[in-house]
Amino acid sequence: MKVKEIRELSIDELQQKEKSLVEELFKLRFRLSSGQLESPASVKTVQKDVARIKTVLKEKGVTR
């Protein structure tokens, strides 16, 4: 995801997207450790997306 796209989402959408990406990251890491993942670069991509979303949430002043 691009940062511009992320900034256009509402706070609820961002939190929901973060939750789904964290779940996806867990599944990717599990597949990576078992040797079933074709593209290890996808793990880094998802990690960066999660970091971008967390950054935008922090900029918007959302605390947990």
PDB file of N, CA, C and O in Angstrom, chain B, residues numbered from 101:
ATOM      1  N   MET B 101       0.841  -1.187   0.000  1.00  0.00           N
ATOM      2  CA  MET B 101       0.000   0.000   0.000  1.00  0.00           C
ATOM      3  C   MET B 101       0.881   1.243   0.000  1.00  0.00           C
ATOM      4  O   MET B 101       1.964   1.265   0.585  1.00  0.00           O
ATOM      5  N   LYS B 102       0.397   2.246  -0.655  1.00  0.00           N
ATOM      6  CA  LYS B 102       1.085   3.525  -0.678  1.00  0.00           C
ATOM      7  C   LYS B 102       0.647   4.344   0.540  1.00  0.00           C
ATOM      8  O   LYS B 102      -0.458   4.168   1.053  1.00  0.00           O
ATOM      9  N   VAL B 103       1.518   5.231   0.987  1.00  0.00           N
ATOM     10  CA  VAL B 103       1.219   6.059   2.149  1.00  0.00           C
ATOM     11  C   VAL B 103       0.022   6.959   1.863  1.00  0.00           C
ATOM     12  O   VAL B 103      -0.803   7.207   2.742  1.00  0.00           O
ATOM     13  N   LYS B 104      -0.064   7.442   0.638  1.00  0.00           N
ATOM     14  CA  LYS B 104      -1.185   8.310   0.269  1.00  0.00           C
ATOM     15  C   LYS B 104      -2.515   7.569   0.445  1.00  0.00           C
ATOM     16  O   LYS B 104      -3.483   8.139   0.948  1.00  0.00           O
ATOM     17  N   GLU B 105      -2.560   6.317   0.039  1.00  0.00           N
ATOM     18  CA  GLU B 105      -3.775   5.508   0.194  1.00  0.00           C
ATOM     19  C   GLU B 105      -4.100   5.293   1.671  1.00  0.00           C
ATOM     20  O   GLU B 105      -5.262   5.325   2.076  1.00  0.00           O
ATOM     21  N   ILE B 106      -3.064   5.076   2.458  1.00  0.00           N
ATOM     22  CA  ILE B 106      -3.261   4.813   3.879  1.00  0.00           C
ATOM     23  C   ILE B 106      -3.811   6.050   4.588  1.00  0.00           C
ATOM     24  O   ILE B 106      -4.702   5.947   5.431  1.00  0.00           O
ATOM     25  N   ARG B 107      -3.277   7.212   4.242  1.00  0.00           N
ATOM     26  CA  ARG B 107      -3.710   8.450   4.893  1.00  0.00           C
ATOM     27  C   ARG B 107      -5.174   8.783   4.596  1.00  0.00           C
ATOM     28  O   ARG B 107      -5.810   9.496   5.372  1.00  0.00           O
ATOM     29  N   GLU B 108      -5.713   8.280   3.492  1.00  0.00           N
ATOM     30  CA  GLU B 108      -7.098   8.554   3.117  1.00  0.00           C
ATOM     31  C   GLU B 108      -8.097   7.700   3.889  1.00  0.00           C
ATOM     32  O   GLU B 108      -9.292   7.994   3.881  1.00  0.00           O
ATOM     33  N   LEU B 109      -7.626   6.651   4.552  1.00  0.00           N
ATOM     34  CA  LEU B 109      -8.520   5.763   5.287  1.00  0.00           C
ATOM     35  C   LEU B 109      -8.901   6.382   6.628  1.00  0.00           C
ATOM     36  O   LEU B 109      -8.158   7.186   7.191  1.00  0.00           O
ATOM     37  N   SER B 110     -10.064   5.994   7.124  1.00  0.00           N
ATOM     38  CA  SER B 110     -10.495   6.471   8.439  1.00  0.00           C
ATOM     39  C   SER B 110      -9.755   5.690   9.523  1.00  0.00           C
ATOM     40  O   SER B 110      -9.090   4.695   9.236  1.00  0.00           O
ATOM     41  N   ILE B 111      -9.875   6.139  10.750  1.00  0.00           N
ATOM     42  CA  ILE B 111      -9.190   5.493  11.868  1.00  0.00           C
ATOM     43  C   ILE B 111      -9.672   4.054  12.047  1.00  0.00           C
ATOM     44  O   ILE B 111      -8.870   3.148  12.271  1.00  0.00           O
ATOM     45  N   ASP B 112     -10.980   3.853  11.947  1.00  0.00           N
ATOM     46  CA  ASP B 112     -11.517   2.492  12.086  1.00  0.00           C
ATOM     47  C   ASP B 112     -11.005   1.580  10.978  1.00  0.00           C
ATOM     48  O   ASP B 112     -10.660   0.426  11.230  1.00  0.00           O
ATOM     49  N   GLU B 113     -10.957   2.091   9.760  1.00  0.00           N
ATOM     50  CA  GLU B 113     -10.451   1.302   8.633  1.00  0.00           C
ATOM     51  C   GLU B 113      -8.976   0.981   8.817  1.00  0.00           C
ATOM     52  O   GLU B 113      -8.534  -0.123   8.496  1.00  0.00           O
ATOM     53  N   LEU B 114      -8.218   1.931   9.328  1.00  0.00           N
ATOM     54  CA  LEU B 114      -6.796   1.702   9.573  1.00  0.00           C
ATOM     55  C   LEU B 114      -6.580   0.617  10.618  1.00  0.00           C
ATOM     56  O   LEU B 114      -5.729  -0.257  10.449  1.00  0.00           O
ATOM     57  N   GLN B 115      -7.346   0.675  11.688  1.00  0.00           N
ATOM     58  CA  GLN B 115      -7.210  -0.330  12.740  1.00  0.00           C
ATOM     59  C   GLN B 115      -7.603  -1.708  12.233  1.00  0.00           C
ATOM     60  O   GLN B 115      -6.969  -2.704  12.582  1.00  0.00           O
ATOM     61  N   GLN B 116      -8.638  -1.770  11.419  1.00  0.00           N
ATOM     62  CA  GLN B 116      -9.072  -3.043  10.855  1.00  0.00           C
ATOM     63  C   GLN B 116      -8.025  -3.584   9.886  1.00  0.00           C
ATOM     64  O   GLN B 116      -7.729  -4.779   9.884  1.00  0.00           O
ATOM     65  N   LYS B 117      -7.471  -2.701   9.070  1.00  0.00           N
ATOM     66  CA  LYS B 117      -6.447  -3.099   8.106  1.00  0.00           C
ATOM     67  C   LYS B 117      -5.198  -3.588   8.829  1.00  0.00           C
ATOM     68  O   LYS B 117      -4.582  -4.569   8.413  1.00  0.00           O
ATOM     69  N   GLU B 118      -4.821  -2.905   9.913  1.00  0.00           N
ATOM     70  CA  GLU B 118      -3.655  -3.318  10.688  1.00  0.00           C
ATOM     71  C   GLU B 118      -3.865  -4.725  11.259  1.00  0.00           C
ATOM     72  O   GLU B 118      -2.968  -5.567  11.212  1.00  0.00           O
ATOM     73  N   LYS B 119      -5.048  -4.959  11.789  1.00  0.00           N
ATOM     74  CA  LYS B 119      -5.347  -6.273  12.367  1.00  0.00           C
ATOM     75  C   LYS B 119      -5.239  -7.374  11.312  1.00  0.00           C
ATOM     76  O   LYS B 119      -4.660  -8.430  11.569  1.00  0.00           O
ATOM     77  N   SER B 120      -5.793  -7.128  10.132  1.00  0.00           N
ATOM     78  CA  SER B 120      -5.751  -8.152   9.086  1.00  0.00           C
ATOM     79  C   SER B 120      -4.324  -8.372   8.580  1.00  0.00           C
ATOM     80  O   SER B 120      -3.946  -9.499   8.262  1.00  0.00           O
ATOM     81  N   LEU B 121      -3.536  -7.304   8.506  1.00  0.00           N
ATOM     82  CA  LEU B 121      -2.152  -7.458   8.049  1.00  0.00           C
ATOM     83  C   LEU B 121      -1.295  -8.195   9.073  1.00  0.00           C
ATOM     84  O   LEU B 121      -0.407  -8.960   8.698  1.00  0.00           O
ATOM     85  N   VAL B 122      -1.549  -7.974  10.351  1.00  0.00           N
ATOM     86  CA  VAL B 122      -0.803  -8.690  11.385  1.00  0.00           C
ATOM     87  C   VAL B 122      -1.127 -10.184  11.318  1.00  0.00           C
ATOM     88  O   VAL B 122      -0.241 -11.022  11.487  1.00  0.00           O
ATOM     89  N   GLU B 123      -2.382 -10.511  11.074  1.00  0.00           N
ATOM     90  CA  GLU B 123      -2.769 -11.919  10.919  1.00  0.00           C
ATOM     91  C   GLU B 123      -2.105 -12.529   9.690  1.00  0.00           C
ATOM     92  O   GLU B 123      -1.622 -13.661   9.728  1.00  0.00           O
ATOM     93  N   GLU B 124      -2.089 -11.769   8.607  1.00  0.00           N
ATOM     94  CA  GLU B 124      -1.446 -12.248   7.375  1.00  0.00           C
ATOM     95  C   GLU B 124       0.051 -12.451   7.600  1.00  0.00           C
ATOM     96  O   GLU B 124       0.629 -13.421   7.110  1.00  0.00           O
ATOM     97  N   LEU B 125       0.668 -11.546   8.332  1.00  0.00           N
ATOM     98  CA  LEU B 125       2.099 -11.656   8.633  1.00  0.00           C
ATOM     99  C   LEU B 125       2.389 -12.923   9.434  1.00  0.00           C
ATOM    100  O   LEU B 125       3.380 -13.610   9.185  1.00  0.00           O
ATOM    101  N   PHE B 126       1.525 -13.223  10.389  1.00  0.00           N
ATOM    102  CA  PHE B 126       1.684 -14.455  11.169  1.00  0.00           C
ATOM    103  C   PHE B 126       1.648 -15.678  10.250  1.00  0.00           C
ATOM    104  O   PHE B 126       2.489 -16.571  10.356  1.00  0.00           O
ATOM    105  N   LYS B 127       0.669 -15.707   9.356  1.00  0.00           N
ATOM    106  CA  LYS B 127       0.540 -16.838   8.438  1.00  0.00           C
ATOM    107  C   LYS B 127       1.742 -16.940   7.508  1.00  0.00           C
ATOM    108  O   LYS B 127       2.218 -18.040   7.225  1.00  0.00           O
ATOM    109  N   LEU B 128       2.234 -15.801   7.031  1.00  0.00           N
ATOM    110  CA  LEU B 128       3.402 -15.809   6.149  1.00  0.00           C
ATOM    111  C   LEU B 128       4.645 -16.317   6.879  1.00  0.00           C
ATOM    112  O   LEU B 128       5.415 -17.101   6.324  1.00  0.00           O
ATOM    113  N   ARG B 129       4.837 -15.874   8.115  1.00  0.00           N
ATOM    114  CA  ARG B 129       5.989 -16.339   8.883  1.00  0.00           C
ATOM    115  C   ARG B 129       5.917 -17.837   9.140  1.00  0.00           C
ATOM    116  O   ARG B 129       6.934 -18.530   9.108  1.00  0.00           O
ATOM    117  N   PHE B 130       4.714 -18.329   9.395  1.00  0.00           N
ATOM    118  CA  PHE B 130       4.534 -19.758   9.627  1.00  0.00           C
ATOM    119  C   PHE B 130       4.883 -20.536   8.363  1.00  0.00           C
ATOM    120  O   PHE B 130       5.579 -21.549   8.426  1.00  0.00           O
ATOM    121  N   ARG B 131       4.397 -20.061   7.212  1.00  0.00           N
ATOM    122  CA  ARG B 131       4.696 -20.727   5.943  1.00  0.00           C
ATOM    123  C   ARG B 131       6.180 -20.627   5.598  1.00  0.00           C
ATOM    124  O   ARG B 131       6.745 -21.550   5.010  1.00  0.00           O
ATOM    125  N   LEU B 132       6.815 -19.505   5.963  1.00  0.00           N
ATOM    126  CA  LEU B 132       8.242 -19.333   5.709  1.00  0.00           C
ATOM    127  C   LEU B 132       9.059 -20.338   6.514  1.00  0.00           C
ATOM    128  O   LEU B 132       9.998 -20.941   5.993  1.00  0.00           O
ATOM    129  N   SER B 133       8.704 -20.515   7.774  1.00  0.00           N
ATOM    130  CA  SER B 133       9.451 -21.435   8.627  1.00  0.00           C
ATOM    131  C   SER B 133       9.260 -22.892   8.214  1.00  0.00           C
ATOM    132  O   SER B 133      10.139 -23.725   8.435  1.00  0.00           O
ATOM    133  N   SER B 134       8.111 -23.196   7.615  1.00  0.00           N
ATOM    134  CA  SER B 134       7.873 -24.578   7.180  1.00  0.00           C
ATOM    135  C   SER B 134       8.345 -24.815   5.752  1.00  0.00           C
ATOM    136  O   SER B 134       8.235 -25.928   5.238  1.00  0.00           O
ATOM    137  N   GLY B 135       8.871 -23.774   5.106  1.00  0.00           N
ATOM    138  CA  GLY B 135       9.424 -23.935   3.759  1.00  0.00           C
ATOM    139  C   GLY B 135       8.401 -23.933   2.647  1.00  0.00           C
ATOM    140  O   GLY B 135       8.719 -24.345   1.532  1.00  0.00           O
ATOM    141  N   GLN B 136       7.194 -23.488   2.903  1.00  0.00           N
ATOM    142  CA  GLN B 136       6.142 -23.503   1.892  1.00  0.00           C
ATOM    143  C   GLN B 136       5.938 -22.152   1.216  1.00  0.00           C
ATOM    144  O   GLN B 136       5.092 -22.031   0.330  1.00  0.00           O
ATOM    145  N   LEU B 137       6.690 -21.142   1.614  1.00  0.00           N
ATOM    146  CA  LEU B 137       6.508 -19.803   1.075  1.00  0.00           C
ATOM    147  C   LEU B 137       7.363 -19.640  -0.174  1.00  0.00           C
ATOM    148  O   LEU B 137       8.575 -19.855  -0.143  1.00  0.00           O
ATOM    149  N   GLU B 138       6.717 -19.257  -1.275  1.00  0.00           N
ATOM    150  CA  GLU B 138       7.436 -19.117  -2.535  1.00  0.00           C
ATOM    151  C   GLU B 138       8.251 -17.830  -2.582  1.00  0.00           C
ATOM    152  O   GLU B 138       9.356 -17.815  -3.126  1.00  0.00           O
ATOM    153  N   SER B 139       7.714 -16.751  -2.017  1.00  0.00           N
ATOM    154  CA  SER B 139       8.385 -15.460  -2.085  1.00  0.00           C
ATOM    155  C   SER B 139       8.627 -14.906  -0.679  1.00  0.00           C
ATOM    156  O   SER B 139       7.720 -14.336  -0.073  1.00  0.00           O
ATOM    157  N   PRO B 140       9.837 -15.071  -0.166  1.00  0.00           N
ATOM    158  CA  PRO B 140      10.142 -14.550   1.168  1.00  0.00           C
ATOM    159  C   PRO B 140      10.054 -13.022   1.243  1.00  0.00           C
ATOM    160  O   PRO B 140       9.919 -12.466   2.333  1.00  0.00           O
ATOM    161  N   ALA B 141      10.128 -12.356   0.125  1.00  0.00           N
ATOM    162  CA  ALA B 141      10.045 -10.893   0.104  1.00  0.00           C
ATOM    163  C   ALA B 141       8.660 -10.405   0.519  1.00  0.00           C
ATOM    164  O   ALA B 141       8.513  -9.257   0.940  1.00  0.00           O
ATOM    165  N   SER B 142       7.657 -11.250   0.408  1.00  0.00           N
ATOM    166  CA  SER B 142       6.307 -10.848   0.785  1.00  0.00           C
ATOM    167  C   SER B 142       6.216 -10.567   2.289  1.00  0.00           C
ATOM    168  O   SER B 142       5.388  -9.760   2.714  1.00  0.00           O
ATOM    169  N   VAL B 143       7.049 -11.218   3.089  1.00  0.00           N
ATOM    170  CA  VAL B 143       7.063 -10.974   4.528  1.00  0.00           C
ATOM    171  C   VAL B 143       7.502  -9.535   4.793  1.00  0.00           C
ATOM    172  O   VAL B 143       6.884  -8.835   5.594  1.00  0.00           O
ATOM    173  N   LYS B 144       8.562  -9.095   4.126  1.00  0.00           N
ATOM    174  CA  LYS B 144       9.056  -7.727   4.297  1.00  0.00           C
ATOM    175  C   LYS B 144       8.023  -6.708   3.848  1.00  0.00           C
ATOM    176  O   LYS B 144       7.851  -5.673   4.492  1.00  0.00           O
ATOM    177  N   THR B 145       7.339  -6.989   2.755  1.00  0.00           N
ATOM    178  CA  THR B 145       6.330  -6.074   2.236  1.00  0.00           C
ATOM    179  C   THR B 145       5.202  -5.864   3.246  1.00  0.00           C
ATOM    180  O   THR B 145       4.775  -4.734   3.484  1.00  0.00           O
ATOM    181  N   VAL B 146       4.731  -6.945   3.830  1.00  0.00           N
ATOM    182  CA  VAL B 146       3.649  -6.863   4.810  1.00  0.00           C
ATOM    183  C   VAL B 146       4.139  -6.152   6.071  1.00  0.00           C
ATOM    184  O   VAL B 146       3.396  -5.370   6.664  1.00  0.00           O
ATOM    185  N   GLN B 147       5.379  -6.416   6.485  1.00  0.00           N
ATOM    186  CA  GLN B 147       5.939  -5.733   7.653  1.00  0.00           C
ATOM    187  C   GLN B 147       5.967  -4.223   7.435  1.00  0.00           C
ATOM    188  O   GLN B 147       5.630  -3.455   8.336  1.00  0.00           O
ATOM    189  N   LYS B 148       6.363  -3.804   6.249  1.00  0.00           N
ATOM    190  CA  LYS B 148       6.429  -2.373   5.944  1.00  0.00           C
ATOM    191  C   LYS B 148       5.039  -1.754   5.916  1.00  0.00           C
ATOM    192  O   LYS B 148       4.856  -0.621   6.363  1.00  0.00           O
ATOM    193  N   ASP B 149       4.058  -2.486   5.395  1.00  0.00           N
ATOM    194  CA  ASP B 149       2.688  -1.977   5.382  1.00  0.00           C
ATOM    195  C   ASP B 149       2.165  -1.772   6.800  1.00  0.00           C
ATOM    196  O   ASP B 149       1.511  -0.770   7.088  1.00  0.00           O
ATOM    197  N   VAL B 150       2.454  -2.722   7.680  1.00  0.00           N
ATOM    198  CA  VAL B 150       2.023  -2.605   9.078  1.00  0.00           C
ATOM    199  C   VAL B 150       2.689  -1.386   9.713  1.00  0.00           C
ATOM    200  O   VAL B 150       2.040  -0.629  10.434  1.00  0.00           O
ATOM    201  N   ALA B 151       3.970  -1.196   9.450  1.00  0.00           N
ATOM    202  CA  ALA B 151       4.683  -0.050  10.017  1.00  0.00           C
ATOM    203  C   ALA B 151       4.112   1.266   9.498  1.00  0.00           C
ATOM    204  O   ALA B 151       3.992   2.229  10.255  1.00  0.00           O
ATOM    205  N   ARG B 152       3.761   1.314   8.222  1.00  0.00           N
ATOM    206  CA  ARG B 152       3.176   2.529   7.653  1.00  0.00           C
ATOM    207  C   ARG B 152       1.848   2.849   8.324  1.00  0.00           C
ATOM    208  O   ARG B 152       1.576   4.004   8.653  1.00  0.00           O
ATOM    209  N   ILE B 153       1.030   1.840   8.523  1.00  0.00           N
ATOM    210  CA  ILE B 153      -0.271   2.047   9.146  1.00  0.00           C
ATOM    211  C   ILE B 153      -0.097   2.519  10.586  1.00  0.00           C
ATOM    212  O   ILE B 153      -0.798   3.428  11.030  1.00  0.00           O
ATOM    213  N   LYS B 154       0.826   1.910  11.312  1.00  0.00           N
ATOM    214  CA  LYS B 154       1.066   2.327  12.697  1.00  0.00           C
ATOM    215  C   LYS B 154       1.556   3.768  12.755  1.00  0.00           C
ATOM    216  O   LYS B 154       1.193   4.512  13.667  1.00  0.00           O
ATOM    217  N   THR B 155       2.375   4.162  11.791  1.00  0.00           N
ATOM    218  CA  THR B 155       2.878   5.533  11.749  1.00  0.00           C
ATOM    219  C   THR B 155       1.738   6.520  11.521  1.00  0.00           C
ATOM    220  O   THR B 155       1.658   7.547  12.196  1.00  0.00           O
ATOM    221  N   VAL B 156       0.864   6.213  10.575  1.00  0.00           N
ATOM    222  CA  VAL B 156      -0.253   7.104  10.276  1.00  0.00           C
ATOM    223  C   VAL B 156      -1.211   7.177  11.469  1.00  0.00           C
ATOM    224  O   VAL B 156      -1.731   8.249  11.778  1.00  0.00           O
ATOM    225  N   LEU B 157      -1.443   6.058  12.131  1.00  0.00           N
ATOM    226  CA  LEU B 157      -2.295   6.073  13.325  1.00  0.00           C
ATOM    227  C   LEU B 157      -1.695   6.956  14.411  1.00  0.00           C
ATOM    228  O   LEU B 157      -2.413   7.694  15.086  1.00  0.00           O
ATOM    229  N   LYS B 158      -0.384   6.880  14.576  1.00  0.00           N
ATOM    230  CA  LYS B 158       0.274   7.702  15.585  1.00  0.00           C
ATOM    231  C   LYS B 158       0.186   9.174  15.211  1.00  0.00           C
ATOM    232  O   LYS B 158       0.002  10.027  16.080  1.00  0.00           O
ATOM    233  N   GLU B 159       0.316   9.476  13.920  1.00  0.00           N
ATOM    234  CA  GLU B 159       0.198  10.863  13.461  1.00  0.00           C
ATOM    235  C   GLU B 159      -1.192  11.418  13.723  1.00  0.00           C
ATOM    236  O   GLU B 159      -1.348  12.602  14.024  1.00  0.00           O
ATOM    237  N   LYS B 160      -2.203  10.560  13.607  1.00  0.00           N
ATOM    238  CA  LYS B 160      -3.569  10.989  13.836  1.00  0.00           C
ATOM    239  C   LYS B 160      -3.913  11.067  15.315  1.00  0.00           C
ATOM    240  O   LYS B 160      -5.016  11.475  15.679  1.00  0.00           O
ATOM    241  N   GLY B 161      -2.979  10.681  16.162  1.00  0.00           N
ATOM    242  CA  GLY B 161      -3.176  10.798  17.605  1.00  0.00           C
ATOM    243  C   GLY B 161      -3.948   9.671  18.219  1.00  0.00           C
ATOM    244  O   GLY B 161      -4.548   9.847  19.280  1.00  0.00           O
ATOM    245  N   VAL B 162      -3.956   8.518  17.592  1.00  0.00           N
ATOM    246  CA  VAL B 162      -4.692   7.374  18.113  1.00  0.00           C
ATOM    247  C   VAL B 162      -3.783   6.621  19.075  1.00  0.00           C
ATOM    248  O   VAL B 162      -2.679   6.213  18.715  1.00  0.00           O
ATOM    249  N   THR B 163      -4.263   6.442  20.304  1.00  0.00           N
ATOM    250  CA  THR B 163      -3.524   5.659  21.284  1.00  0.00           C
ATOM    251  C   THR B 163      -4.342   4.425  21.621  1.00  0.00           C
ATOM    252  O   THR B 163      -5.563   4.404  21.466  1.00  0.00           O
ATOM    253  N   ARG B 164      -3.652   3.411  22.079  1.00  0.00           N
ATOM    254  CA  ARG B 164      -4.351   2.178  22.410  1.00  0.00           C
ATOM    255  C   ARG B 164      -4.448   1.981  23.874  1.00  0.00           C
ATOM    256  O   ARG B 164      -5.011   0.985  24.327  1.00  0.00           O
TER     257      ARG B 164
END
